[in-house]
Each structure stands twice: as C-alpha cells, then as structure tokens.
Amino acid sequence: MTKIIFDTDPGGDDAFALLWLQSLAKQGLLELIAVTTAEGNINSKLTFINASKVLSLGGFEQVELGRGVTVKNLQADDAAHIHGMDGMGNISNNLPAAKHDFEKAVYSDDLIIDKLNAYPGEITILAVGPLTNLAAAETKNPGILEKAKEIVIMGGAFKVPGNVTTHAEFNIYYNPEAAAKVLSSCNDTVVLPLDITEKLLFTPEMAEDIMSNSQNSLTQFISDLCGFMTEANLRYRQTKGVKGFLVHDGATIAYLFYPETLLFCRAKVEVETQGKHTLGKTFFDERFTAKTDANSWVALQVDTEGLLASLLEDIKFLCMN
C-alpha cells in the first residue's frame, strides 16, 4: 500500500486534495503517514489548524500533523486574498475543532526526517505548497530526501504565465531557494505545473452533484468552500471568467492513482533565484541537444475530464462513508 506524506499549506484547493487523499485511504488504497503543514497561502499556525480541522472532518484526526518551518525575510505575500483570511473561505468556524495542538506539535522538517528514516524507500511525498519544509529537512539531514520513494510537486510554470508574477507560480515564488534546493537534491521529482493545473476547474455544478448525492457537514463544507473560492477566482481573473475554482493540488493525487490522465516529459528543472523580473521562474532546456542531467518528470498534458471525474467520484465516496 502506498505510504503518503502530504506537505501542504491549506488553502482551499489544498483542502480538496486532503479530502481526496482521505477518500482513497478509506478505500484502502493508501496509508496517510503524516501531514506536514507549511507557511504559504496563510501563516503556519493557520495552515496547521486548517489541516487539523479537515482531517477531523474526514475522520482522520489520528494522523500525525507537523507545524510549518518559518522562514524570515521572504519577499512573497500570502494568498489570503484568494483563500480567505482563515485560508478556508472564511468558513473555518463551521468545521470541527482542531484536535492537534500547534504549540506541542513537532516541526514539519523533523517529522519528514523521522518518517523517511523509519520507512526508507517506501514513502511518497506529495508537496503542494512552498517547499520550505522539504528544503529544511534536506539542510538538517543531507541526503534525507533520497530516502523518499517519490517526491511529487505541485508548482512551477513552463509554457504558460505565472500566477503571482509574469513568470512565477506561487509555491515556487514564495521560497525559490527552497525549491531550487529540493530539485537539486533529487533525480526523479515529479512536477505538476500550472501548464496542466490551470485546466482543473471544479465548478458549482460539481458541488451541487455532491450535495444531491448526500447531505451532511462535509458536503455543506464543500459547497460553501466552492462558493467562496469561485467568487475569489472570478474576482482575481484566475479562471478567465468561467465559474469555478482551480483544484491545482489534486493533480499530485491524480499522478499516483489515475496516471492515465497525465502525459510527461523528462527534463532538468531549475529555478531562478536571483532575477529581478524572473525570480521564482521554473525552466528547462528545450533545445534539441543531448541531455544527461535530467532531474524531473514534468506534466505538460492532462485529460481534464477524466481527472475531474475521478476526483468527483472519490469525494462522493468520502461524503457517503
């Protein structure tokens, strides 16, 4: 059974991805070893609290939860304008109480180190926020990331514009040095960039479909969050005027469990850490020359309909069970 560490900064689309993971765990398809929260969409305390609440909502409050490593002097702002001041569409008070204690929680980098040492070669890390925790773990314990079975990253933009600057995607831009360190430390990362995730639109009609299938606190949360995120995505022109919101982070789960929905190329992915106008840009060499130093598989095509249908059916399963 696939063992998962979910490194996340919830965040509306993070919440959907975490619910998807919980559904697959309930179906006996994965073991959720730990959730490691990160600073990003909002501050580290709120991402921790949100993850705890979403775990409780799905019935997985027993899963270990790490608190995010804090990095000072980062240039990037958070994304509260998209996700709400609480990161959960300003509806987090409607969720179950957090069962994990932030003040007593182990830091995420230490939790990653502990689990990779306990299960070398067995754990897949799904990283859907800034890569601060993974870089901190690698800095503290050089070579530790090589003990992961796979590292799957939602981040970057290659043939499309960024979503926080002209060139940069949010997760990479938030801490480009961390992203560069992680990519240079591993030879087989999987990268799910904006090139494909900006096609993953979860619509109000999908939320209505879930609500019509079963009605409970979980389906109400999904409906309410979809409503808030849809308005925010329209307001900030994330969806080109189409109603819905982008479930970027779900692409990492599709890679593991619905791989037929994605098409990849092999490349050496690098991150710009200095540029005045290109800070946080991800890039790879597209020239027709021999390359011997590739470090990643990059998704550049997606079966949007198939991926979203899989997400929808699995979320329905969780809501009914």
N, C-alpha and C positions, 0 to 999 in steps of 0.2 A: 504494500500500500504506500502511495506517495506521501512522504512527510513534508509539511509545509511550514516555513516561517513567513509570515505576512508582514512586511515592513511598510508602514502606511502613515498618512497624515490626515485622518478624516476631518472634514471633507465629504461632500455629498456623493461623488462618484466612488470614493473610497468605501463609503458605507454600503453601496450596492455591491461592490466587489466582495466585501467581507460577508455580506448576506449570501452571495453566490457560493463562496467557499463553505459556509456553514451548511448550505443545502447539499453540496457534494459530500461533505463529511457525514451528514445524516444518511446519505445514500450508501455509505460505506466505501467511498471512492478515494478518500484522502484522510490523513491524520493531521489536524491542525496543532502543530507542536508548540507554537508561540506566536503572539502578535507583538511586534516591536513598533512602537509609535515614534514619530519624528516630528520635528518642527517643520512647518511648511505652509499649508493652507491657513493654519492658525497656529497659536503658540503651543508649546509642548504640553502644558498642563491640560489644555482643552482637547488636544488630539488624543491624549491618554484617556480622559473622561469619556469622550465620544466613543472611542473603541470599546471601552468597558461597557457602556450602555448598549451598543449594538451587539456585542457578544451576549449580553443578558437577554436582549430581545429575541435572539435566535436560539437561546438555550445553551450557550457555550461559555457561561461565566467562569467555568473551571479552567479555561485556557490561560496559561501564563501570559502576563502583559508587561512589557518593558516601557519605561519612560524615556522620552527622546533626549539625545545628547544636544546640548545647547551650544551654538557657535556664535561668538560675538563678531560684530563689525561686518556682517553680511550686508550687501548692497540692496538685496531684493526685499520688497514688501511682501506681506502675506496676501492671501486671496480671499479675505473675509467679504469683500465686495461681491464675490461670486457665490460663496458658500454660506453667507450669513455670519453675524458676529460670533455665534457659537459654533460655526462650522457645519451645522446641521440644519440649515434653513430656518434658524431661529425657532425651532420646534423641539429642541433637545429636552426641555422640561416635560414634554409629553412621553419621554422614554422611561424605561425602568431606571431605578437608581444605579449608579456605578457601584459595582461590587469590589473593585480593586482600589487599593489605597495608593494614591500618587506619591505621597511622602515616603512610604515604605518600599516602593517599587524599585526593582533593580534597573539600572540603566540599560538601554536597548543594546548598546555595543557589547556589554558584558553578557547579556542574555544570548546574543548571537554567538559569541565565543564559546560559551558554555554548551550550547546545543550542538554546534558544529563539532566540538571535541567529543561530545557524547555519542554522536551519530555520524562519524566521518563518512563522506561519500553517499549519504542517504537523504539529505535534506535539500529541497529546492527552496530557494529564497525568492519570493515574489516581492519586488521592490517597486512601490507605486507612488512614492513621494521623493523628496530630495534624498540624495544618497549619503547623508551625513552619518547615519548610524553604521553603515557598512564600511565607510572610509575610516571611521573612528576605530572599529574593530580591527581592521587591517593595520592601522597605525600602531595600535596597542599590542597586537599579536601578528606580526608579519607572516604572511602565508596562510592565515586562517581561512580566507575566502576560497582558497583552493580545495578546502575540505567540503565545500558545498557540492552537491550533485549537479546543480544548475543555479545560475542567477538570472532571473528574468526581470527586465527593467521596463517600466513604462516611462518613456522620456525621449526627448530629442525631436528634431525636425530636420529632414534632409532635403526633400524636393518640394516642400511647402513652407510658407512663412511660419515664424514662431507665434506663440500666443501671449507672450509677455513683452517681447521686443520684436523688431523686424525679423530677427534671425533665431531667437532663442525660445525654447519651450520652458515652461515654469519650473518643473522639477530639476532640470539641469541648471538653469539660470540661478535658482535660489542658492545653490552651492556648487559652482562649476569645478572648484578644486577637488571636492569630494567625488564628483562624477568622474573626473579625469583619473583620480587615484584608483577607483574601483575598476574602471575599464582597463587600466594599465596593469592591474594585478591579476586579471583573469584572461583566459584564452578562449572561452566559449560562452560569453554572456549572450543572452537573447534580448534584443532591443525592439520594443513596440513603440514606434514614434507617432507623432501627430499625423504623419502621412496616411496612416490607417485609422487611428483612433478618432480623428475628426469626422469619420464616416459613421460612427457608432452613436446614433441618435435614439435615445429612449423617449418615447412620445407619451403624451397624456392618454392616448388610446390604449397603450400597453398597460399603463397604470389602471385604467378602467377595466381592462381584461382581468387583471389580477384581482381587483376588488369584486368583480362579478363572480369570480371563482370561489372566494371565501372572504369573510369579513371579520377581522379581529384587529388587535392593536398593531400587529405587524403590517397588515395590508393598509391600515389607516396611515401609518408612518410612511410607507412607500408612496401613497397617494399625495400626502401633504408635502413630502420632500420633492416629489416630482413637480408639484405645482410651483414651489418656490424656485427650484433650480431652472425650470422652464422660463419663468419670468426673468431671472437673472441672466440666463444665456441669451435671451432676446434683447435685453437692455444693453448688454455689452457686445452684441453682434457676434456671438460665438457660433451661431447656427444659421447664419445667412437668412434670417427672417423666418425660418421654419420652427414651428412649435415643438419643443422637446429639449432635452439636455444631453450632453455628451458623456457617455459612460466610458471614458478613456481607460480606466484601470481594469475593467473587465477583460480587456484584450490579453492580459497576462494569464488569466484563467483559461480563456479560450485556447491559448497556445498549448497548455498542458492537457486539456481534456477534450478539445474539439480542434485538433491541429489541421484538419482538412479545410478549415475556414481561412487559413493564412498561407501566404507564399513569401519565402525569404530569399535574401541574397547574403553571401558571405562577404565580410568586409572588415577592414581595420577602422574602427570607430574612434575618433579623437574629439576632444572638447577644447574649444578656445577659452583660455583662462585670463587673457591679457587685453584683448581688443577693446577699443573704446566703443565701437559700434557693433561688435560681433561677440561680446562676452557671452559665454554660455552656448554658443553655436556648436552643434554637433555636425561632423562632416566625415566623409570617407573619399578615397581616391577612386574616381570613376573612369580614369584613363585606361585604355586597352594596353596595359603593361602587366608583366608577371608580378604577382604579389605573394610574398611568403610569410607575412606577419599579420594575417587577419586575426582578429580577436573576438568577433561577434557575428551573430546571425541577425540580420535586420529585416523586419517585416515591411514589405512595400506594397503588398496587395492583400485585400481582405474580402471574403464573402460576407458582406454586411448582413444580408437577410438571414443567412444560416447562423451566424454568430448571435444575433439578437434573438432569434427564435430559440436557441439553446439556453440563453440567459433567461428568457421569459418562462420557459417550461420549468427550469430548475428553481426559479424564485417561487413559482406556483407550488412546487413540491414542498418547499420550506414553509410556506404560508399554511399549508394543509396538514403539516406534521409538527 
